[in-house]
Amino acid sequence: MLKIGFLGPKGTFSQEALLEYKKGEKDFVECAFNTFGEIINAVNKDEIDEGIVPIENSLEGAVNATLDTLATDVDLLIKAEIAIEVKQNLLVRKGTNIENIKYIISHPQPIGQCRNYLETNFNHAEIRFLYSTAEAARQVAECDFNMAAIGSLTAAKVYGLDVIAEGIQDSKNNYTRFVVVSKTAAEKAKNNKTSIVFSTEDKPGSLYRILDIFNLWDINMTRIESRPAKDKLGNYIFFVDLKGHIEDDDVRDALTMVKRKTSFYKFLGSYPEFVIK
């Protein structure tokens, strides 16, 4: 049976994304991990078959830990993407008086997504970071009525918490894009996306010449993200998402040219494009 890793414990948005990915299917086992890096490395070591990890959020931007690990630490492929709407909620232990809340705990990303709400309503509270929203909910369920967690409605149900405020994120257009990583490539679908990472030579116009290749082959570039190369100050690698599949003639030819003109190049996979309904 297929083993799929997600950021645990139960009740995280990662688990929600996993269930969306395998919607209607039952032939899989959910495997909880403590960090995104552990998930990716478990796939790389064949401890699990697939792992689901966040790669970007519409408010907070890229998930750097995922990008860096995929670029340099493992040789895995992206075989699927899932985007879920993230609604953050303030969760407390039943019987908690809101005036007694001294600590707000959660993962750094949801804390950042709720910055305005927290500053307006809890500027006196101490913010504490944990590795997952579900772990925050678990700790609140065991606290002395002086703590609140930011997390999902699923986490509230799992740990028996009260929801004292729903949808507290600063923007209502809050989506997180997750990717499924595996050693197995995805089958080609009707609409596909391709991801690569590369670096250029330290010469004027190098990046422009790479990006112009996509223009010449009439390929839609949907995302570009830069990260430090970690070998020298000022050196960067670039993550790019493209419309199309590596088996498409124009994509294959364009990437062949990109590979020739880059100092570092890595194909991260072609996979079905997820459309937000």
N, C-alpha and C positions, 0 to 999 in steps of 0.2 A: 504494500500500500504506500502511496506517495506521502513523503514526509515534508511538511512545509514549515519553515521557521518564521516567527513573527516576534515583535518586541512585546514581551510579557510584562506583568502577568495578565490574566484574562481581564478584558474590559478596556483595553487600549484602542486607539484609533487604528493601529496597525492590525489588530485582530479584526476590526470592522472591514478594513480593506481586504484582508485575506478572505473573509466570508463573501464579500462582493465578488472577488476574483473567482471563487469556486461556487458561486451561487447555483443552487440546484443540484450540486454534486455531493456525494458522500464518501467517495473512495480516496480519502486523504486523512492524515493525522496532523493535528496542530501541535507544533513544538515551540514552546516559549523560551526566549533568550533575554539576557539582561541588556545587551547593547546591539546597535546596528552592525558594528564590526564583528561581533560574535556570530551573528546570523550569516553574514557574507563568508566568513572564514569556515563556518560549519558546512556550507555548500561546497566550498573549495576543497575541503577535506573529505567529502562524500559522507559526512555524518547525516546530512539531510539532502533531499533531492532539489528543493527550491527554497528560496528565501524571499520574503517581501519586505522591502525597506523604502522609506520615504526619500524622495530625491529633490523635491521643491515644494514650497508653499507660496500661495498667491500673496500673502502678506509679508512673510519673513524671508522669502527668496530661497536660495539653494540650501540643501542639507549637505554641508561640506564634508562631513564624515563619510557619507555614502559616496560622494564624488571622488574623494581622495583614495578610498579603498579600492574602488573599481578601476581607477586609473593606474595604480602602481602596485597594489599588493596581491591581486589575484588575476586569474585569467578566466573570467566568467562572461556570460552573455546575458543581456536583457531579453527576456522572451515575452514579456507582457507589461502593460502599464494599466493602472487603475487610478482614477481621480475621485476622491470622496469629499463631500462638503463637511467641513469641520465646524461644528457648533460647540463652543466652549460654555461650560456651566459651572456655577459655584456650588460645591458639594460640602455638606457638613454632617456630622453625626446627629442622629435624631435627638432632639432636646437641646441643641446648641442655641444659645442666645447670640444673635449676630453682633451685639455690642461687646461680647467677650472674646471675639476672634483676635488673636495676637499674631498668628502666623498664617501665611498663604503658601501652599506648597504645590509644586507641579514640575513638569518637564520645562526646560528653558524656552522652548518654542511657544507653547500656549501662554506662558507668562508674558512673552513678548507680544503675542497676538491680543492680549487683554490689557495692555499698558494703560490706556486712557481710563478704562473702568476702574482699575486698581488705584490709580492716582487720585481719582475722584472720590472713591468710596472707602478705600483702605490705605490711605497714605500713612497711617500710623502703624500698619502691620508690617512684620518682618517677612520678606520674601525668601523662601528656601527652595533650592532646585533639587530635583530627583531625576532618576534616569527614565521614568515613565509616569504617565498620568494615572495609570491603574495602581501603581505602587503608592502614589500619593493618596489615592482614594482608600487604599487598604490601611495606610497609617492613620488617616483621619477617623476611620471606623474604630480605631483603638485608642484615640487620643482622649485628653481630659477636657473636652468641650471647649477648647480654645484655638482650634485649628480648622482651616477650610482648604479644600483642594479644588483645583481647576481640572475638569475632565469631562468625559462623555456621559450621556444618559445611561449607556450600557454599564459603565463603571458604577454609577449610582445604584443600579439594580443589583449588580453582582455583590456589592459590599453593603447593601441596605442603608444607603445614605439619603438624606433629604436634599432636594434641589431648591436652593433659596433664590437663585437667579439663573435664568436661561439665556443663551445667546449673548454672552457678555463680551464676545470678541469685538475689536474696534471696527471691523468691517464685516458686513453681511456677505460679502463676496469672498468667503474664506474657504479655499480648496487646497488640499494636499494631494500631490501626485506621488503615487507609489510605483515602484518597478519590481518585477519578479525576476530574480537572478537565478541562473541555472547553468549547467554545462551543456545543456541541450538547446539548440536553436528552435525558434518558433516556426510554425508553418506559415506560409505566406497567406495573407488575408486579402480582402477586397481593398481596404485602405490600410496603409502601413506607414510606419515611422522608422527611421534609422538613426542611431546614435554613434558618434565617434568622439575621440579625444586626440589632440595633437599639439605639438609645439612648433614654432617657426625659428628660422635663423634670425640672429640679432642684426638685421639689416633693414634699412628704410623700405617701407612698403611691403614687407614680407607677409604680414597678416592680410593686407588688402588683396594681394595676388592670390592667396588661398581662397578667400571668400568670393573673389570674382569668378572662380571656377564654377561655383554653384550658379552664378548669374548666367554664365556662358551656356551651361547645360539646362538652363531654365528650371532649376530645382529650388523649391521653396524652403528656406532655412527658417525654422520656427523658433529656435532658441540658441543663444550662445552665452556661455558662462566661462569666466576666467578664474583660475586658481594658481597660487604660487607653485612653481615646479619643485620647490624644496631642495634644489641643488645649489642655487646661487641667488642672491638678492637681485630682484628685477627680472628674473626669468619666470615665464608663465606658461601654463598649458591651457588649452581651450576646449571646452565641451560644446559640441554642436549637435542639434537635432534637426533632421531633414525629413521632408515628406517623401515617401517612397520606400522601396525595398531594394536590398543589395542585388537582387536578381533582375531588377529593372535595368535595361540597357543604359539609360542616361545616368542613373545612380552609380552603377558599377563603373562606368567610364570616368565619371567625375571623381569618384573616390580613388580610382587608380592614379589619376593625375595628382590628387591631393597627397597621396602617399609618397609620390616621387618628389614633391616639393616641400615636404616637412622634415624636420630633424627628428621628430618622434611622432608615431602614428599608431593608434589602436582602434580597432573596430569593436564596438560595444554591443552590436546586435541590431537586427531588423525584427520588428514585432508589430502586431495589430495595433492600430491607433484607437485609443479610447475616446469616445465622444461623450461629453457631459450632456445629459438630457435636461 
